[in-house]
Amino acid sequence: MKQSPLLEFESSAFLVEPGEDEHTNPGIYGRALAQWLTEQLCTQGFPAGEIIAEDFGWCIPIKSKSHSFYVACASADDLKDHWRVFAFAEGGLVRRILGKDKSVESVASLFAAVKSVLQSSTQVRGLREEAQ
């Protein structure tokens, strides 16, 4: 799996739905953030599918022919206004073996778009990047 750095920020714009964490681990939220980010990424040229609940948060699948790309969204530290976001790619074993794996570049491009969207939003405060 190829993963981008982690972006952390605060925002009260992404309301937590009652029972939302029944689809993830207890205390893990982010569905509203994932829905908003899906819309924003589509305007940036990253076509997204339906969001998926995972135990660690909410994933936005990004349509691609070469890899399975995702943006993961989750609440941080059991707080409903602190958020974590990162991009990652799965798959591509055959391409790696053949030396044609471009997932690192694709994840970097997706990460740059996510970061740009968050930086330009007036609803986001304290955006910071942490290397993985």
KOLFIZA-795760 format. One record per atom (N, C-alpha, C): atom name; x, y, z. Coordinates in steps of 0.1 Angstrom, whole numbers, plus 5000, padded with zeros to 4 digits. Layout:
{rofi = CA	east = X	north = Y	up = Z}
...
//
This chain:
{rofi = N	east = 5008	north = 4988	up = 5000}
{rofi = CA	east = 5000	north = 5000	up = 5000}
{rofi = C	east = 5009	north = 5012	up = 5000}
{rofi = N	east = 5006	north = 5022	up = 4991}
{rofi = CA	east = 5013	north = 5035	up = 4991}
{rofi = C	east = 5004	north = 5045	up = 4998}
{rofi = N	east = 5010	north = 5053	up = 5007}
{rofi = CA	east = 5002	north = 5062	up = 5015}
{rofi = C	east = 5008	north = 5076	up = 5015}
{rofi = N	east = 5000	north = 5086	up = 5015}
{rofi = CA	east = 5004	north = 5100	up = 5015}
{rofi = C	east = 5007	north = 5104	up = 5030}
{rofi = N	east = 5012	north = 5115	up = 5032}
{rofi = CA	east = 5013	north = 5121	up = 5046}
{rofi = C	east = 4999	north = 5122	up = 5051}
{rofi = N	east = 4998	north = 5124	up = 5064}
{rofi = CA	east = 4985	north = 5126	up = 5071}
{rofi = C	east = 4982	north = 5141	up = 5072}
{rofi = N	east = 4970	north = 5145	up = 5069}
{rofi = CA	east = 4966	north = 5159	up = 5071}
{rofi = C	east = 4957	north = 5159	up = 5083}
{rofi = N	east = 4959	north = 5168	up = 5093}
{rofi = CA	east = 4950	north = 5170	up = 5104}
{rofi = C	east = 4946	north = 5184	up = 5105}
{rofi = N	east = 4933	north = 5186	up = 5109}
{rofi = CA	east = 4927	north = 5199	up = 5110}
{rofi = C	east = 4915	north = 5199	up = 5119}
{rofi = N	east = 4910	north = 5211	up = 5122}
{rofi = CA	east = 4898	north = 5213	up = 5130}
{rofi = C	east = 4887	north = 5219	up = 5121}
{rofi = N	east = 4875	north = 5215	up = 5123}
{rofi = CA	east = 4864	north = 5221	up = 5116}
{rofi = C	east = 4851	north = 5216	up = 5123}
{rofi = N	east = 4842	north = 5225	up = 5125}
{rofi = CA	east = 4829	north = 5222	up = 5131}
{rofi = C	east = 4818	north = 5221	up = 5120}
{rofi = N	east = 4823	north = 5221	up = 5107}
{rofi = CA	east = 4813	north = 5221	up = 5096}
{rofi = C	east = 4808	north = 5207	up = 5093}
{rofi = N	east = 4815	north = 5197	up = 5098}
{rofi = CA	east = 4811	north = 5183	up = 5094}
{rofi = C	east = 4804	north = 5176	up = 5105}
{rofi = N	east = 4791	north = 5177	up = 5105}
{rofi = CA	east = 4783	north = 5172	up = 5116}
{rofi = C	east = 4783	north = 5157	up = 5117}
{rofi = N	east = 4783	north = 5152	up = 5129}
{rofi = CA	east = 4783	north = 5138	up = 5132}
{rofi = C	east = 4768	north = 5133	up = 5132}
{rofi = N	east = 4765	north = 5123	up = 5125}
{rofi = CA	east = 4752	north = 5117	up = 5125}
{rofi = C	east = 4750	north = 5108	up = 5136}
{rofi = N	east = 4738	north = 5108	up = 5143}
{rofi = CA	east = 4736	north = 5098	up = 5154}
{rofi = C	east = 4738	north = 5084	up = 5148}
{rofi = N	east = 4745	north = 5075	up = 5156}
{rofi = CA	east = 4747	north = 5061	up = 5151}
{rofi = C	east = 4758	north = 5060	up = 5140}
{rofi = N	east = 4764	north = 5070	up = 5136}
{rofi = CA	east = 4773	north = 5069	up = 5125}
{rofi = C	east = 4785	north = 5060	up = 5128}
{rofi = N	east = 4789	north = 5059	up = 5140}
{rofi = CA	east = 4800	north = 5051	up = 5144}
{rofi = C	east = 4797	north = 5036	up = 5145}
{rofi = N	east = 4784	north = 5033	up = 5143}
{rofi = CA	east = 4780	north = 5018	up = 5142}
{rofi = C	east = 4786	north = 5012	up = 5130}
{rofi = N	east = 4790	north = 5020	up = 5120}
{rofi = CA	east = 4795	north = 5015	up = 5107}
{rofi = C	east = 4811	north = 5014	up = 5108}
{rofi = N	east = 4816	north = 5021	up = 5118}
{rofi = CA	east = 4831	north = 5021	up = 5120}
{rofi = C	east = 4834	north = 5017	up = 5134}
{rofi = N	east = 4846	north = 5019	up = 5138}
{rofi = CA	east = 4849	north = 5016	up = 5153}
{rofi = C	east = 4842	north = 5027	up = 5161}
{rofi = N	east = 4838	north = 5023	up = 5174}
{rofi = CA	east = 4832	north = 5033	up = 5182}
{rofi = C	east = 4840	north = 5046	up = 5184}
{rofi = N	east = 4833	north = 5057	up = 5182}
{rofi = CA	east = 4840	north = 5070	up = 5184}
{rofi = C	east = 4847	north = 5075	up = 5171}
{rofi = N	east = 4846	north = 5068	up = 5160}
{rofi = CA	east = 4852	north = 5072	up = 5147}
{rofi = C	east = 4841	north = 5077	up = 5138}
{rofi = N	east = 4842	north = 5090	up = 5134}
{rofi = CA	east = 4833	north = 5096	up = 5126}
{rofi = C	east = 4839	north = 5102	up = 5113}
{rofi = N	east = 4832	north = 5108	up = 5104}
{rofi = CA	east = 4837	north = 5114	up = 5093}
{rofi = C	east = 4829	north = 5112	up = 5080}
{rofi = N	east = 4817	north = 5107	up = 5081}
{rofi = CA	east = 4809	north = 5105	up = 5069}
{rofi = C	east = 4806	north = 5119	up = 5062}
{rofi = N	east = 4802	north = 5129	up = 5070}
{rofi = CA	east = 4799	north = 5142	up = 5064}
{rofi = C	east = 4812	north = 5148	up = 5057}
{rofi = N	east = 4823	north = 5146	up = 5064}
{rofi = CA	east = 4836	north = 5151	up = 5058}
{rofi = C	east = 4838	north = 5144	up = 5045}
{rofi = N	east = 4837	north = 5131	up = 5045}
{rofi = CA	east = 4839	north = 5123	up = 5032}
{rofi = C	east = 4829	north = 5127	up = 5021}
{rofi = N	east = 4817	north = 5129	up = 5025}
{rofi = CA	east = 4807	north = 5134	up = 5014}
{rofi = C	east = 4811	north = 5147	up = 5009}
{rofi = N	east = 4815	north = 5157	up = 5017}
{rofi = CA	east = 4819	north = 5170	up = 5012}
{rofi = C	east = 4832	north = 5169	up = 5004}
{rofi = N	east = 4842	north = 5161	up = 5009}
{rofi = CA	east = 4854	north = 5160	up = 5001}
{rofi = C	east = 4852	north = 5153	up = 4988}
{rofi = N	east = 4843	north = 5143	up = 4987}
{rofi = CA	east = 4839	north = 5137	up = 4974}
{rofi = C	east = 4835	north = 5147	up = 4964}
{rofi = N	east = 4826	north = 5156	up = 4968}
{rofi = CA	east = 4821	north = 5167	up = 4959}
{rofi = C	east = 4833	north = 5176	up = 4955}
{rofi = N	east = 4841	north = 5179	up = 4964}
{rofi = CA	east = 4852	north = 5188	up = 4961}
{rofi = C	east = 4862	north = 5182	up = 4952}
{rofi = N	east = 4865	north = 5169	up = 4954}
{rofi = CA	east = 4875	north = 5162	up = 4945}
{rofi = C	east = 4870	north = 5160	up = 4931}
{rofi = N	east = 4857	north = 5158	up = 4930}
{rofi = CA	east = 4851	north = 5157	up = 4916}
{rofi = C	east = 4853	north = 5170	up = 4908}
{rofi = N	east = 4852	north = 5181	up = 4915}
{rofi = CA	east = 4855	north = 5194	up = 4908}
{rofi = C	east = 4869	north = 5196	up = 4904}
{rofi = N	east = 4878	north = 5189	up = 4911}
{rofi = CA	east = 4893	north = 5189	up = 4908}
{rofi = C	east = 4897	north = 5179	up = 4898}
{rofi = N	east = 4887	north = 5171	up = 4892}
{rofi = CA	east = 4891	north = 5161	up = 4882}
{rofi = C	east = 4893	north = 5148	up = 4888}
{rofi = N	east = 4890	north = 5145	up = 4900}
{rofi = CA	east = 4891	north = 5132	up = 4906}
{rofi = C	east = 4877	north = 5125	up = 4908}
{rofi = N	east = 4873	north = 5117	up = 4898}
{rofi = CA	east = 4860	north = 5111	up = 4899}
{rofi = C	east = 4859	north = 5101	up = 4911}
{rofi = N	east = 4849	north = 5103	up = 4919}
{rofi = CA	east = 4848	north = 5095	up = 4931}
{rofi = C	east = 4836	north = 5086	up = 4931}
{rofi = N	east = 4837	north = 5075	up = 4937}
{rofi = CA	east = 4826	north = 5066	up = 4939}
{rofi = C	east = 4819	north = 5068	up = 4952}
{rofi = N	east = 4810	north = 5059	up = 4956}
{rofi = CA	east = 4802	north = 5060	up = 4968}
{rofi = C	east = 4812	north = 5058	up = 4980}
{rofi = N	east = 4810	north = 5065	up = 4990}
{rofi = CA	east = 4819	north = 5064	up = 5002}
{rofi = C	east = 4817	north = 5050	up = 5009}
{rofi = N	east = 4827	north = 5045	up = 5015}
{rofi = CA	east = 4827	north = 5032	up = 5021}
{rofi = C	east = 4831	north = 5033	up = 5036}
{rofi = N	east = 4823	north = 5027	up = 5045}
{rofi = CA	east = 4826	north = 5026	up = 5059}
{rofi = C	east = 4837	north = 5015	up = 5061}
{rofi = N	east = 4847	north = 5019	up = 5068}
{rofi = CA	east = 4858	north = 5009	up = 5073}
{rofi = C	east = 4859	north = 5011	up = 5088}
{rofi = N	east = 4865	north = 5002	up = 5094}
{rofi = CA	east = 4867	north = 5003	up = 5109}
{rofi = C	east = 4875	north = 5015	up = 5113}
{rofi = N	east = 4884	north = 5020	up = 5104}
{rofi = CA	east = 4892	north = 5031	up = 5108}
{rofi = C	east = 4886	north = 5045	up = 5103}
{rofi = N	east = 4875	north = 5045	up = 5096}
{rofi = CA	east = 4869	north = 5057	up = 5092}
{rofi = C	east = 4861	north = 5055	up = 5079}
{rofi = N	east = 4860	north = 5066	up = 5071}
{rofi = CA	east = 4852	north = 5066	up = 5059}
{rofi = C	east = 4862	north = 5068	up = 5047}
{rofi = N	east = 4860	north = 5059	up = 5037}
{rofi = CA	east = 4869	north = 5059	up = 5025}
{rofi = C	east = 4862	north = 5064	up = 5013}
{rofi = N	east = 4868	north = 5073	up = 5005}
{rofi = CA	east = 4863	north = 5077	up = 4992}
{rofi = C	east = 4871	north = 5070	up = 4982}
{rofi = N	east = 4864	north = 5061	up = 4974}
{rofi = CA	east = 4872	north = 5055	up = 4963}
{rofi = C	east = 4873	north = 5064	up = 4951}
{rofi = N	east = 4885	north = 5065	up = 4946}
{rofi = CA	east = 4887	north = 5074	up = 4934}
{rofi = C	east = 4888	north = 5065	up = 4922}
{rofi = N	east = 4881	north = 5067	up = 4912}
{rofi = CA	east = 4881	north = 5059	up = 4900}
{rofi = C	east = 4894	north = 5060	up = 4892}
{rofi = N	east = 4900	north = 5048	up = 4890}
{rofi = CA	east = 4912	north = 5047	up = 4882}
{rofi = C	east = 4913	north = 5033	up = 4876}
{rofi = N	east = 4919	north = 5033	up = 4864}
{rofi = CA	east = 4921	north = 5020	up = 4857}
{rofi = C	east = 4933	north = 5012	up = 4863}
{rofi = N	east = 4943	north = 5019	up = 4868}
{rofi = CA	east = 4955	north = 5012	up = 4872}
{rofi = C	east = 4956	north = 5007	up = 4886}
{rofi = N	east = 4949	north = 5014	up = 4895}
{rofi = CA	east = 4950	north = 5010	up = 4910}
{rofi = C	east = 4937	north = 5013	up = 4916}
{rofi = N	east = 4936	north = 5008	up = 4929}
{rofi = CA	east = 4925	north = 5012	up = 4937}
{rofi = C	east = 4930	north = 5023	up = 4946}
{rofi = N	east = 4925	north = 5036	up = 4943}
{rofi = CA	east = 4929	north = 5048	up = 4951}
{rofi = C	east = 4918	north = 5051	up = 4960}
{rofi = N	east = 4921	north = 5057	up = 4972}
{rofi = CA	east = 4912	north = 5061	up = 4982}
{rofi = C	east = 4917	north = 5073	up = 4989}
{rofi = N	east = 4907	north = 5080	up = 4995}
{rofi = CA	east = 4910	north = 5091	up = 5005}
{rofi = C	east = 4903	north = 5086	up = 5018}
{rofi = N	east = 4910	north = 5085	up = 5029}
{rofi = CA	east = 4904	north = 5081	up = 5041}
{rofi = C	east = 4902	north = 5093	up = 5050}
{rofi = N	east = 4890	north = 5094	up = 5056}
{rofi = CA	east = 4886	north = 5105	up = 5065}
{rofi = C	east = 4881	north = 5099	up = 5078}
{rofi = N	east = 4886	north = 5105	up = 5089}
{rofi = CA	east = 4882	north = 5100	up = 5102}
{rofi = C	east = 4884	north = 5112	up = 5112}
{rofi = N	east = 4876	north = 5110	up = 5123}
{rofi = CA	east = 4877	north = 5119	up = 5134}
{rofi = C	east = 4890	north = 5116	up = 5141}
{rofi = N	east = 4895	north = 5126	up = 5149}
{rofi = CA	east = 4908	north = 5124	up = 5156}
{rofi = C	east = 4906	north = 5125	up = 5171}
{rofi = N	east = 4912	north = 5116	up = 5178}
{rofi = CA	east = 4912	north = 5117	up = 5193}
{rofi = C	east = 4898	north = 5117	up = 5199}
{rofi = N	east = 4888	north = 5110	up = 5193}
{rofi = CA	east = 4875	north = 5109	up = 5199}
{rofi = C	east = 4868	north = 5123	up = 5199}
{rofi = N	east = 4873	north = 5133	up = 5192}
{rofi = CA	east = 4867	north = 5146	up = 5191}
{rofi = C	east = 4859	north = 5148	up = 5179}
{rofi = N	east = 4848	north = 5154	up = 5179}
{rofi = CA	east = 4839	north = 5155	up = 5168}
{rofi = C	east = 4842	north = 5167	up = 5159}
{rofi = N	east = 4853	north = 5175	up = 5162}
{rofi = CA	east = 4856	north = 5186	up = 5153}
{rofi = C	east = 4871	north = 5186	up = 5150}
{rofi = N	east = 4878	north = 5175	up = 5152}
{rofi = CA	east = 4892	north = 5172	up = 5148}
{rofi = C	east = 4892	north = 5161	up = 5138}
{rofi = N	east = 4899	north = 5163	up = 5127}
{rofi = CA	east = 4898	north = 5154	up = 5116}
{rofi = C	east = 4912	north = 5150	up = 5111}
{rofi = N	east = 4913	north = 5138	up = 5105}
{rofi = CA	east = 4925	north = 5133	up = 5098}
{rofi = C	east = 4921	north = 5128	up = 5084}
{rofi = N	east = 4929	north = 5131	up = 5075}
{rofi = CA	east = 4927	north = 5127	up = 5061}
{rofi = C	east = 4940	north = 5122	up = 5055}
{rofi = N	east = 4940	north = 5112	up = 5047}
{rofi = CA	east = 4951	north = 5108	up = 5039}
{rofi = C	east = 4947	north = 5100	up = 5026}
{rofi = N	east = 4956	north = 5100	up = 5017}
{rofi = CA	east = 4953	north = 5093	up = 5004}
{rofi = C	east = 4962	north = 5080	up = 5004}
{rofi = N	east = 4956	north = 5070	up = 4997}
{rofi = CA	east = 4964	north = 5057	up = 4996}
{rofi = C	east = 4960	north = 5050	up = 4984}
{rofi = N	east = 4969	north = 5041	up = 4979}
{rofi = CA	east = 4966	north = 5032	up = 4968}
{rofi = C	east = 4969	north = 5017	up = 4972}
{rofi = N	east = 4960	north = 5009	up = 4967}
{rofi = CA	east = 4962	north = 4994	up = 4969}
{rofi = C	east = 4964	north = 4988	up = 4955}
{rofi = N	east = 4970	north = 4976	up = 4955}
{rofi = CA	east = 4971	north = 4968	up = 4943}
{rofi = C	east = 4983	north = 4972	up = 4935}
{rofi = N	east = 4983	north = 4967	up = 4923}
{rofi = CA	east = 4994	north = 4971	up = 4913}
{rofi = C	east = 5006	north = 4962	up = 4914}
{rofi = N	east = 5004	north = 4950	up = 4919}
{rofi = CA	east = 5016	north = 4940	up = 4921}
{rofi = C	east = 5022	north = 4937	up = 4907}
{rofi = N	east = 5014	north = 4934	up = 4897}
{rofi = CA	east = 5020	north = 4931	up = 4884}
{rofi = C	east = 5027	north = 4943	up = 4878}
{rofi = N	east = 5022	north = 4955	up = 4880}
{rofi = CA	east = 5028	north = 4967	up = 4875}
{rofi = C	east = 5041	north = 4970	up = 4882}
{rofi = N	east = 5042	north = 4967	up = 4895}
{rofi = CA	east = 5054	north = 4968	up = 4903}
{rofi = C	east = 5065	north = 4959	up = 4898}
{rofi = N	east = 5061	north = 4946	up = 4895}
{rofi = CA	east = 5070	north = 4936	up = 4890}
{rofi = C	east = 5076	north = 4940	up = 4877}
{rofi = N	east = 5067	north = 4946	up = 4868}
{rofi = CA	east = 5071	north = 4950	up = 4855}
{rofi = C	east = 5078	north = 4964	up = 4855}
{rofi = N	east = 5079	north = 4970	up = 4866}
{rofi = CA	east = 5085	north = 4983	up = 4867}
{rofi = C	east = 5077	north = 4995	up = 4861}
{rofi = N	east = 5064	north = 4993	up = 4861}
{rofi = CA	east = 5055	north = 5003	up = 4855}
{rofi = C	east = 5045	north = 5009	up = 4866}
{rofi = N	east = 5049	north = 5007	up = 4878}
{rofi = CA	east = 5040	north = 5012	up = 4889}
{rofi = C	east = 5041	north = 5027	up = 4890}
{rofi = N	east = 5030	north = 5034	up = 4888}
{rofi = CA	east = 5030	north = 5049	up = 4889}
{rofi = C	east = 5021	north = 5053	up = 4901}
{rofi = N	east = 5019	north = 5044	up = 4911}
{rofi = CA	east = 5010	north = 5047	up = 4922}
{rofi = C	east = 5016	north = 5058	up = 4931}
{rofi = N	east = 5029	north = 5058	up = 4932}
{rofi = CA	east = 5035	north = 5069	up = 4941}
{rofi = C	east = 5031	north = 5083	up = 4935}
{rofi = N	east = 5033	north = 5084	up = 4922}
{rofi = CA	east = 5030	north = 5097	up = 4916}
{rofi = C	east = 5015	north = 5100	up = 4917}
{rofi = N	east = 5007	north = 5090	up = 4915}
{rofi = CA	east = 4992	north = 5092	up = 4915}
{rofi = C	east = 4987	north = 5095	up = 4929}
{rofi = N	east = 4993	north = 5089	up = 4939}
{rofi = CA	east = 4989	north = 5092	up = 4953}
{rofi = C	east = 4993	north = 5106	up = 4956}
{rofi = N	east = 5005	north = 5110	up = 4952}
{rofi = CA	east = 5010	north = 5124	up = 4954}
{rofi = C	east = 5001	north = 5134	up = 4948}
{rofi = N	east = 4996	north = 5131	up = 4935}
{rofi = CA	east = 4987	north = 5140	up = 4929}
{rofi = C	east = 4974	north = 5141	up = 4936}
{rofi = N	east = 4968	north = 5130	up = 4940}
{rofi = CA	east = 4956	north = 5130	up = 4948}
{rofi = C	east = 4958	north = 5137	up = 4961}
{rofi = N	east = 4969	north = 5135	up = 4968}
{rofi = CA	east = 4971	north = 5142	up = 4981}
{rofi = C	east = 4972	north = 5157	up = 4979}
{rofi = N	east = 4979	north = 5161	up = 4968}
{rofi = CA	east = 4980	north = 5176	up = 4965}
{rofi = C	east = 4966	north = 5182	up = 4963}
{rofi = N	east = 4957	north = 5175	up = 4956}
{rofi = CA	east = 4944	north = 5180	up = 4954}
{rofi = C	east = 4936	north = 5180	up = 4967}
{rofi = N	east = 4937	north = 5170	up = 4976}
{rofi = CA	east = 4930	north = 5170	up = 4989}
{rofi = C	east = 4936	north = 5182	up = 4997}
{rofi = N	east = 4949	north = 5184	up = 4998}
{rofi = CA	east = 4955	north = 5194	up = 5006}
{rofi = C	east = 4950	north = 5208	up = 5000}
{rofi = N	east = 4950	north = 5210	up = 4987}
{rofi = CA	east = 4945	north = 5222	up = 4981}
{rofi = C	east = 4931	north = 5225	up = 4985}
{rofi = N	east = 4922	north = 5215	up = 4984}
{rofi = CA	east = 4908	north = 5217	up = 4988}
{rofi = C	east = 4907	north = 5222	up = 5002}
{rofi = N	east = 4914	north = 5215	up = 5011}
{rofi = CA	east = 4914	north = 5219	up = 5025}
{rofi = C	east = 4919	north = 5232	up = 5028}
{rofi = N	east = 4931	north = 5236	up = 5022}
{rofi = CA	east = 4937	north = 5249	up = 5023}
{rofi = C	east = 4928	north = 5260	up = 5019}
{rofi = N	east = 4920	north = 5258	up = 5009}
{rofi = CA	east = 4912	north = 5268	up = 5003}
{rofi = C	east = 4898	north = 5270	up = 5010}
{rofi = N	east = 4895	north = 5261	up = 5019}
{rofi = CA	east = 4882	north = 5261	up = 5026}
{rofi = C	east = 4883	north = 5270	up = 5038}
{rofi = N	east = 4873	north = 5279	up = 5039}
{rofi = CA	east = 4872	north = 5287	up = 5051}
{rofi = C	east = 4867	north = 5280	up = 5063}
{rofi = N	east = 4862	north = 5267	up = 5061}
{rofi = CA	east = 4857	north = 5259	up = 5072}
{rofi = C	east = 4867	north = 5251	up = 5079}
{rofi = N	east = 4880	north = 5251	up = 5074}
{rofi = CA	east = 4891	north = 5244	up = 5079}
{rofi = C	east = 4900	north = 5253	up = 5087}
{rofi = N	east = 4904	north = 5249	up = 5099}
{rofi = CA	east = 4914	north = 5256	up = 5107}
{rofi = C	east = 4925	north = 5247	up = 5111}
{rofi = N	east = 4937	north = 5253	up = 5112}
{rofi = CA	east = 4948	north = 5246	up = 5118}
{rofi = C	east = 4953	north = 5234	up = 5110}
{rofi = N	east = 4953	north = 5235	up = 5096}
{rofi = CA	east = 4957	north = 5224	up = 5088}
{rofi = C	east = 4972	north = 5222	up = 5090}
{rofi = N	east = 4975	north = 5209	up = 5093}
{rofi = CA	east = 4989	north = 5205	up = 5094}
{rofi = C	east = 4992	north = 5192	up = 5088}
{rofi = N	east = 5004	north = 5190	up = 5083}
{rofi = CA	east = 5008	north = 5178	up = 5076}
{rofi = C	east = 5018	north = 5170	up = 5085}
{rofi = N	east = 5016	north = 5157	up = 5086}
{rofi = CA	east = 5025	north = 5148	up = 5093}
{rofi = C	east = 5029	north = 5137	up = 5084}
{rofi = N	east = 5042	north = 5135	up = 5083}
{rofi = CA	east = 5047	north = 5124	up = 5074}
{rofi = C	east = 5044	north = 5111	up = 5080}
{rofi = N	east = 5042	north = 5101	up = 5072}
{rofi = CA	east = 5039	north = 5087	up = 5076}
{rofi = C	east = 5051	north = 5079	up = 5075}
//
